[in-house]
Amino acid sequence: MTTSALAGSPSGRLSPLGNGWVLALLVAINIINYADRTLISVLAPAIQHDLDLSDTQIGAITGLAFALTYGVTGLILARLADRFGHGRVLVAAVACWSLMCFATAHVRSFWQLFAVRLGLGIGESGAGPASLALIHGAFSGRTRTAAFALFSGGTTVGIGTGVAAGGWLGSEYGWRDTMAIMAVPGLILALLFALTVREPARAASKSEEPPPSPTQVAREICDDPLRRALTISYALAAFAYAGFAQWAPTFYMRVHGMTLREVGSTYSISSSGGAFLGILVGGVVVGRIMQRSIAAALGLCGALALASGIFAVAAFLVDGRILSLAFFTLFGLAAGATYAPTIALFQERCGPQSRAFAAAVMLLVAVIFGQGGGPFAIGLLSDFFRSHQVAGPLELALVVASVSLLFSAALLFRARGHAYREHGLSAG
């Protein structure tokens, strides 16, 4: 499906070039967002050697440092976006994280790198909630779910781009020049968005009622059993996703003997290809099922999450490289299919005046537990198993992290039960 097919807009055109252009820019921004975020995972061995860092320190830099600022500032920036315009906050956020990506090329110690990752988290925290609110306002019905799927697909393309670019540029120019080069696309996209997209606040309808307070929005999410289950399930899945994104490239280099260039080609295609296909298919297929029965859609998402956990464990335990990559592709396919429907359903149950802030609350839980906990926990477990002379410390740590996907599936099945109990619930 092309972006032009999605151009139906209940809130008017956000750009003279059409809402399809706006979606294309948002997808591109999401790709660069995750590419810049993922770069450090494939460059980790070189950074680790250059700065003399342990697995625990790498886990802290890629997870904890990023999550500390991403979660908290995401709430603040989302609140500003709901009040003053999602486009303005988005442009500032993209410029901020791009500059932090450039600054990463010049760090000389663990604490300098930690500080820069804090800044990167501030910039990237403003992009997700603002983008989701823009998409929800620009599209409606089935086109909205498809738009969310295309936007979500940018996540996997971005991760693959980060791995591929990191592998190729890192082997050719070194990790420092790679970080500097990858800062440029974000700055270009920020400029394009500022020049071609009308301020969303002017296109949106004005309400005379004041927006709900942050505590009220958080309380509404906690009081809604369906959104509560979706939020916790999303966070549990994020624990595994973020951990794998950071440590899977190192796993394939340590355990299966891949070179940096091979990780940038073979692994990036395997990891991102399956997830991208899963997100697109899930956005369309599960989205159509959601139009008829949200409970049935959530049940299917639960089954897919369960399958993703099984495939992930298999990927880290089998001996052959090709078989491992095949299982990792299946993991991405199953896991990716649950992403867009989860986001679309959560957004559908949020009010227009607090949509970005509500999304930020959901992302806050996911980032603190997932991005903050996943990479750090896997690095910590790897060092722990290695210190106790356990065979295959990294792969064992990755298997332990995969268990979170099973709990995520359980929460989706729980959400399915809540949907059944809500008589007459539908996606419309």
C-alpha positions as CSV (number, residue, x, y, z in Angstrom):
1,M,0.0,0.0,0.0
2,T,1.4,3.4,-1.0
3,T,1.3,6.4,1.2
4,S,-1.0,8.1,-1.3
5,A,-3.6,5.6,-0.6
6,L,-3.6,6.7,3.0
7,A,-4.3,10.3,2.4
8,G,-7.7,10.4,4.0
9,S,-7.5,13.0,6.7
10,P,-10.3,13.9,9.2
11,S,-8.3,16.9,10.4
12,G,-7.4,18.4,7.0
13,R,-4.2,18.5,5.1
14,L,-1.1,19.0,7.2
15,S,1.0,19.8,4.2
16,P,0.5,21.3,0.7
17,L,2.1,18.1,-0.5
18,G,-0.7,16.0,1.2
19,N,-0.9,13.8,4.3
20,G,0.9,11.0,2.4
21,W,4.0,13.2,2.3
22,V,3.6,13.8,6.0
23,L,3.5,10.1,6.6
24,A,6.5,9.5,4.4
25,L,8.5,12.1,6.4
26,L,7.4,10.5,9.7
27,V,8.4,7.0,8.5
28,A,11.8,8.4,7.4
29,I,12.2,10.1,10.8
30,N,11.4,6.9,12.6
31,I,13.9,5.0,10.4
32,I,16.7,7.5,11.3
33,N,15.6,7.5,14.9
34,Y,16.1,3.7,15.3
35,A,19.2,3.7,13.0
36,D,21.0,6.2,15.2
37,R,19.8,4.4,18.3
38,T,21.0,1.0,17.0
39,L,24.4,2.1,15.7
40,I,26.0,1.6,19.0
41,S,24.9,-2.0,19.2
42,V,26.9,-3.1,16.1
43,L,29.8,-0.8,16.9
44,A,29.8,-2.0,20.6
45,P,32.8,-4.3,20.2
46,A,35.0,-1.6,18.7
47,I,33.8,1.0,21.3
48,Q,34.3,-1.6,24.0
49,H,37.9,-2.2,22.9
50,D,38.7,1.5,22.3
51,L,37.3,2.7,25.7
52,D,38.1,-0.5,27.6
53,L,34.5,-1.1,28.7
54,S,32.9,-4.2,30.3
55,D,29.7,-5.9,29.1
56,T,27.9,-4.3,32.1
57,Q,29.1,-0.8,31.1
58,I,28.0,-1.4,27.5
59,G,24.6,-2.5,28.8
60,A,24.4,0.6,31.0
61,I,25.3,2.9,28.1
62,T,22.9,1.4,25.6
63,G,20.0,0.8,28.0
64,L,20.1,2.6,31.3
65,A,21.6,5.9,30.2
66,F,19.2,6.2,27.3
67,A,16.1,5.2,29.4
68,L,16.9,7.6,32.3
69,T,16.2,10.6,30.1
70,Y,14.0,9.1,27.4
71,G,11.2,8.2,29.8
72,V,11.0,11.3,31.9
73,T,11.6,13.9,29.3
74,G,9.2,12.1,26.9
75,L,6.3,13.0,29.3
76,I,7.4,16.6,29.4
77,L,7.8,16.9,25.6
78,A,4.6,15.1,24.9
79,R,2.7,17.5,27.2
80,L,4.3,20.4,25.3
81,A,3.4,18.8,22.0
82,D,-0.3,18.5,23.0
83,R,-0.4,22.2,24.0
84,F,1.8,23.9,21.4
85,G,1.9,21.6,18.4
86,H,3.3,18.2,17.7
87,G,5.3,19.4,14.6
88,R,7.3,21.9,16.5
89,V,8.3,19.4,19.2
90,L,9.1,16.8,16.6
91,V,11.5,19.1,14.7
92,A,13.3,20.1,17.8
93,A,13.6,16.5,18.9
94,V,15.1,15.2,15.6
95,A,17.6,18.0,15.6
96,C,18.6,17.3,19.2
97,W,19.2,13.6,18.9
98,S,21.1,14.1,15.6
99,L,23.5,16.5,17.3
100,M,24.0,14.0,20.2
101,C,24.8,11.3,17.6
102,F,27.5,13.6,16.2
103,A,28.8,14.3,19.7
104,T,29.2,10.5,20.3
105,A,32.0,10.5,17.8
106,H,34.1,12.6,20.1
107,V,33.8,10.9,23.5
108,R,36.9,9.6,25.3
109,S,35.6,7.8,28.3
110,F,32.7,5.8,29.7
111,W,31.2,8.8,31.5
112,Q,31.4,11.0,28.5
113,L,29.6,8.4,26.5
114,F,27.1,7.9,29.2
115,A,26.4,11.7,29.3
116,V,25.9,11.9,25.5
117,R,23.5,8.9,25.6
118,L,21.5,10.8,28.2
119,G,21.2,13.7,25.6
120,L,20.3,11.3,22.9
121,G,17.5,10.0,25.0
122,I,16.2,13.5,25.5
123,G,16.0,14.1,21.7
124,E,14.5,10.8,20.8
125,S,11.9,10.9,23.5
126,G,10.0,13.7,21.8
127,A,9.6,11.9,18.4
128,G,7.5,8.9,19.1
129,P,4.5,10.5,21.0
130,A,4.3,13.4,18.6
131,S,4.5,11.2,15.5
132,L,1.8,8.9,16.8
133,A,-0.5,11.8,17.6
134,L,0.1,13.3,14.1
135,I,-0.8,10.0,12.4
136,H,-3.9,9.5,14.5
137,G,-5.1,13.0,13.6
138,A,-4.3,12.7,9.9
139,F,-5.9,9.3,9.1
140,S,-9.0,7.5,10.1
141,G,-10.5,4.0,10.1
142,R,-8.6,1.2,8.3
143,T,-6.2,3.7,6.8
144,R,-5.1,4.7,10.3
145,T,-4.1,1.1,11.2
146,A,-2.3,0.8,7.9
147,A,-0.6,4.2,8.6
148,F,0.5,3.0,12.0
149,A,1.8,-0.2,10.4
150,L,3.9,1.7,7.9
151,F,5.2,4.0,10.6
152,S,6.0,1.0,12.8
153,G,7.7,-0.7,9.9
154,G,10.2,2.2,10.0
155,T,11.3,0.9,13.3
156,T,12.6,-2.4,11.9
157,V,14.0,-0.7,8.8
158,G,15.8,1.7,11.0
159,I,17.3,-1.1,13.2
160,G,18.4,-2.9,10.0
161,T,19.8,0.4,8.6
162,G,21.7,1.0,11.8
163,V,23.1,-2.5,11.8
164,A,23.9,-2.4,8.0
165,A,25.4,1.1,8.1
166,G,27.3,0.4,11.3
167,G,28.7,-2.8,9.9
168,W,29.8,-1.3,6.5
169,L,30.8,2.2,7.6
170,G,32.4,0.9,10.8
171,S,34.6,-1.5,9.0
172,E,35.6,1.1,6.4
173,Y,35.9,4.3,8.5
174,G,35.9,3.3,12.2
175,W,33.2,3.8,14.8
176,R,33.8,7.5,15.4
177,D,33.4,8.6,11.8
178,T,30.4,6.4,11.4
179,M,28.6,8.1,14.3
180,A,29.4,11.5,12.7
181,I,28.2,10.5,9.3
182,M,24.9,9.1,10.6
183,A,24.0,12.4,12.3
184,V,23.5,14.1,9.0
185,P,20.2,12.5,7.7
186,G,18.3,13.5,10.9
187,L,19.2,17.2,10.5
188,I,18.1,17.1,6.8
189,L,14.7,15.5,7.7
190,A,14.2,18.1,10.5
191,L,14.6,20.9,8.0
192,L,12.3,19.2,5.5
193,F,9.6,18.7,8.0
194,A,9.9,22.3,9.3
195,L,9.6,23.7,5.7
196,T,6.8,21.5,4.3
197,V,4.5,20.6,7.1
198,R,1.9,23.0,8.5
199,E,1.8,23.4,12.3
200,P,-0.6,20.7,13.4
201,A,-2.1,22.8,16.1
202,R,-3.7,25.1,13.4
203,A,-5.2,22.1,11.6
204,A,-6.6,20.5,14.7
205,S,-10.0,21.5,16.1
206,K,-9.9,23.7,19.2
207,S,-11.7,22.6,22.3
208,E,-12.9,25.0,24.9
209,E,-12.4,22.5,27.6
210,P,-8.9,22.5,29.2
211,P,-6.8,19.4,28.6
212,P,-6.7,16.7,31.3
213,S,-3.9,16.9,33.8
214,P,-0.9,14.5,33.5
215,T,-2.0,12.7,36.7
216,Q,-5.6,12.4,35.3
217,V,-4.3,10.9,32.0
218,A,-2.1,8.4,33.9
219,R,-5.0,7.5,36.2
220,E,-7.3,6.9,33.2
221,I,-4.7,4.5,31.8
222,C,-4.4,2.6,35.1
223,D,-8.2,2.5,35.5
224,D,-8.7,1.1,32.0
225,P,-8.0,-2.7,32.3
226,L,-7.4,-3.0,28.5
227,R,-4.9,-0.1,28.2
228,R,-3.2,-1.3,31.4
229,A,-2.7,-4.8,30.1
230,L,-1.5,-3.4,26.7
231,T,1.0,-1.1,28.4
232,I,2.5,-3.8,30.6
233,S,2.6,-6.3,27.7
234,Y,4.3,-3.8,25.5
235,A,6.9,-3.1,28.2
236,L,7.6,-6.8,28.6
237,A,8.1,-7.3,24.9
238,A,10.3,-4.2,24.8
239,F,12.6,-5.8,27.4
240,A,13.4,-8.5,24.9
241,Y,13.4,-6.4,21.8
242,A,15.8,-3.8,23.2
243,G,18.0,-6.5,24.7
244,F,18.2,-8.4,21.4
245,A,18.8,-5.2,19.4
246,Q,21.8,-4.5,21.5
247,W,23.3,-7.9,22.1
248,A,22.3,-10.1,19.1
249,P,25.0,-8.6,16.8
250,T,27.6,-9.3,19.5
251,F,26.2,-12.8,19.9
252,Y,26.6,-13.6,16.2
253,M,30.1,-12.2,16.2
254,R,31.2,-14.1,19.4
255,V,29.3,-17.4,19.0
256,H,28.9,-17.8,15.2
257,G,32.1,-16.0,14.2
258,M,30.6,-13.3,12.0
259,T,32.7,-10.3,11.0
260,L,31.5,-6.8,11.4
261,R,30.7,-6.6,7.7
262,E,28.8,-9.9,7.8
263,V,26.7,-8.6,10.7
264,G,26.0,-5.4,8.6
265,S,24.7,-7.5,5.8
266,T,23.5,-11.0,6.7
267,Y,22.3,-10.4,10.2
268,S,20.7,-7.0,9.4
269,I,18.6,-8.6,6.6
270,S,17.5,-11.5,8.8
271,S,16.6,-9.4,11.8
272,S,14.9,-6.6,10.1
273,G,13.4,-8.4,7.1
274,G,11.2,-10.7,9.2
275,A,10.1,-7.9,11.6
276,F,9.3,-5.5,8.8
277,L,7.2,-8.1,7.0
278,G,5.5,-9.0,10.3
279,I,4.6,-5.3,11.0
280,L,3.1,-4.7,7.6
281,V,1.2,-8.0,7.5
282,G,0.1,-7.6,11.1
283,G,-1.0,-4.0,10.5
284,V,-3.2,-5.1,7.6
285,V,-4.4,-8.6,8.7
286,V,-4.8,-8.1,12.4
287,G,-6.1,-4.6,11.7
288,R,-8.9,-6.0,9.6
289,I,-9.7,-8.6,12.3
290,M,-9.8,-5.8,14.8
291,Q,-12.5,-4.1,12.8
292,R,-14.8,-7.1,13.4
293,S,-13.6,-8.2,16.8
294,I,-10.9,-6.6,19.1
295,A,-11.0,-9.7,21.3
296,A,-10.1,-12.0,18.4
297,A,-7.3,-9.6,17.3
298,L,-5.9,-9.6,20.8
299,G,-6.1,-13.4,21.0
300,L,-4.1,-13.7,17.7
301,C,-1.5,-11.1,19.0
302,G,-1.1,-13.2,22.2
303,A,-0.5,-16.4,20.1
304,L,2.0,-14.5,18.0
305,A,3.8,-13.2,21.1
306,L,4.0,-16.7,22.5
307,A,5.5,-18.0,19.2
308,S,8.0,-15.2,19.1
309,G,9.4,-16.2,22.5
310,I,9.8,-19.8,21.3
311,F,11.5,-18.8,18.1
312,A,13.9,-16.4,20.1
313,V,15.0,-19.2,22.4
314,A,15.6,-21.5,19.5
315,A,17.7,-18.8,17.7
316,F,20.1,-18.5,20.6
317,L,20.4,-22.3,21.3
318,V,20.8,-24.0,17.9
319,D,24.3,-24.6,16.6
320,G,24.2,-23.6,12.9
321,R,24.5,-20.0,11.9
322,I,21.9,-20.3,9.1
323,L,19.4,-22.1,11.3
324,S,19.9,-19.5,14.0
325,L,19.3,-16.7,11.6
326,A,16.2,-18.5,10.2
327,F,14.7,-18.7,13.7
328,F,15.6,-15.1,14.4
329,T,13.7,-14.1,11.2
330,L,10.7,-16.1,12.4
331,F,11.0,-14.3,15.8
332,G,10.9,-10.9,14.1
333,L,7.9,-12.0,11.9
334,A,5.8,-13.1,14.9
335,A,6.8,-10.3,17.2
336,G,6.4,-7.5,14.5
337,A,2.8,-8.6,13.7
338,T,1.7,-7.5,17.2
339,Y,3.2,-4.0,17.2
340,A,0.9,-1.9,15.1
341,P,-2.4,-3.3,16.4
342,T,-1.3,-2.8,20.0
343,I,-0.4,0.9,19.3
344,A,-3.6,1.5,17.2
345,L,-5.9,0.1,19.9
346,F,-4.2,2.0,22.7
347,Q,-4.4,5.3,20.7
348,E,-8.0,4.7,19.8
349,R,-9.0,4.7,23.5
350,C,-7.2,8.0,24.2
351,G,-8.8,11.5,24.1
352,P,-7.6,13.9,21.4
353,Q,-6.3,16.5,23.9
354,S,-4.0,14.0,25.6
355,R,-3.1,11.5,22.9
356,A,0.6,12.4,22.7
357,F,0.9,12.4,26.5
358,A,-0.9,9.1,26.8
359,A,1.4,7.6,24.2
360,A,4.4,9.0,26.2
361,V,3.1,7.3,29.3
362,M,3.0,4.0,27.5
363,L,6.4,4.5,26.0
364,L,7.8,5.6,29.4
365,V,6.9,2.3,31.0
366,A,8.3,0.4,27.9
367,V,11.5,2.5,27.8
368,I,12.3,2.3,31.5
369,F,11.6,-1.4,31.8
370,G,12.5,-2.4,28.2
371,Q,15.2,-0.1,26.9
372,G,16.6,0.6,30.4
373,G,16.4,-3.0,31.7
374,G,16.8,-5.3,28.7
375,P,20.3,-4.4,27.5
376,F,21.6,-3.8,31.0
377,A,20.2,-7.0,32.4
378,I,21.6,-9.1,29.5
379,G,25.1,-7.5,29.9
380,L,24.9,-8.0,33.7
381,L,23.8,-11.7,33.4
382,S,26.5,-12.3,30.8
383,D,29.2,-11.0,33.1
384,F,27.7,-13.0,36.0
385,F,27.6,-16.3,34.0
386,R,31.2,-15.7,32.8
387,S,32.5,-15.0,36.3
388,H,31.0,-18.3,37.4
389,Q,32.6,-20.2,34.5
390,V,29.2,-21.0,32.9
391,A,29.5,-22.2,29.3
392,G,27.9,-19.8,26.7
393,P,27.3,-16.9,29.1
394,L,25.9,-14.4,26.5
395,E,23.6,-16.9,24.8
396,L,22.3,-18.1,28.1
397,A,21.6,-14.4,29.2
398,L,19.7,-13.9,25.9
399,V,17.6,-17.0,26.6
400,V,16.7,-15.8,30.0
401,A,15.6,-12.4,28.5
402,S,13.4,-14.3,26.0
403,V,11.1,-15.4,28.9
404,S,9.7,-11.8,29.1
405,L,8.0,-12.5,25.7
406,L,6.0,-15.3,27.3
407,F,4.7,-13.0,30.0
408,S,3.9,-10.4,27.3
409,A,1.8,-13.1,25.6
410,A,0.0,-13.8,28.9
411,L,-0.9,-10.1,29.2
412,L,-2.3,-10.0,25.6
413,F,-4.5,-13.0,26.4
414,R,-5.6,-11.1,29.5
415,A,-6.5,-8.1,27.4
416,R,-8.5,-10.4,25.2
417,G,-10.5,-11.4,28.2
418,H,-11.2,-7.7,29.0
419,A,-12.3,-7.1,25.4
420,Y,-14.8,-10.0,25.6
421,R,-16.3,-8.5,28.7
422,E,-16.8,-5.1,27.1
423,H,-20.1,-5.7,25.3
424,G,-20.2,-4.4,21.8
425,L,-16.5,-3.4,21.7
426,S,-15.3,-2.6,18.2
427,A,-12.4,-0.8,16.6
428,G,-14.7,2.0,15.4
